[in-house]
Amino acid sequence: MQTTINAPWGVTSYGAASVQAAPDLARIRLGIEQTESSPQQAFTAARTAISRLRETIRSHGVPDGRVSASRLNLQTAWNGYGPERTFLGYRCRATFAIDYRDLDSLEPFLIAAVEAGANELEGVDFDISTKPELRARARTAAVQAARAKAELYAQAAGVRLGQVLHIEDVDPDSTSASRYRGHSNPDSASDADLAPGAVVVSAAVVLGFAIATS
C-alpha cells in the first residue's frame, strides 16, 4: 500500500506543554433577586439590597473597577404551571461579577455578601492574574518539545534539521488539536499530574523544519 505525502518539505512535529501556579484571585458570580407585589416595590427592594451589597464589597477592599453588574431585570413571577399556577408578584433581579484577590478572607466575604442581600451564589472560579506570563512559558516549552521531537526523528532518519519553515499555534483544547494528542510529550504536565487547586495553562504548536542539505 502506497502512502501519499502531501507536504514533502521536511520534518513536521507537534509539541505541547502545561504550566501551573497557585490561584491568586477568585471570580465570584452573585445575584440579588427580590419579589414584591408591585413593580415599584420590586425595584425599590432590589435597589436597597444592591446598595447594601456594594457597601459590603467596598468595605472588603474591592475597588469598583473589579465589580461588574447587570442592569435590573423585571419579570412576573408565578408558582406552578398551567391553569392552576398562581401569581406571586414581580421579580426584580441583578447579577454581579467580582474579582476578589484576598483568598484568605474569601469565606467571610461571601458570608457578608449574603447577609447584605445577595441571595444567589452562582459560582466561584479560581484564576491567576499572571496568566499571560504563564501562557508565554507554556508556549516556549511547547516549542522546545516540538523541536526536540523533530531532532529525534531527523537523527533516527540520518538527516539534520534545517531552518524552521512553518510555525502553527494550536489551541490544545480545540477539536482541531485532537489528532495531535497522541503525539504529546509524555514529560509535559497533564491534569492528572497537577496538584488540586492549581491553575493550569496549556499551549501547543506545530513546527515545520527543512532538512539540511549541507
Secondary structure, 3 states (H helix, E strand, C coil): CCCCCCCCCCEEEEEEEEEEECCCEEEEEEEEEEEECCHHHHHHHHHHHHHHHHHHHHHCCCCHHHEEECCCEEEEEEECCHHHCEEEEEEEEEEEEEEECCHHHHHHHHHHHHHHCCCEEEEEEEECCCHHHHHHHHHHHHHHHHHHHHHHHHHHHCCCEEEEEEEEEECCCCHHHHHHHHHCCCCCCCHHHCCCCCEEEEEEEEEEEEECCC
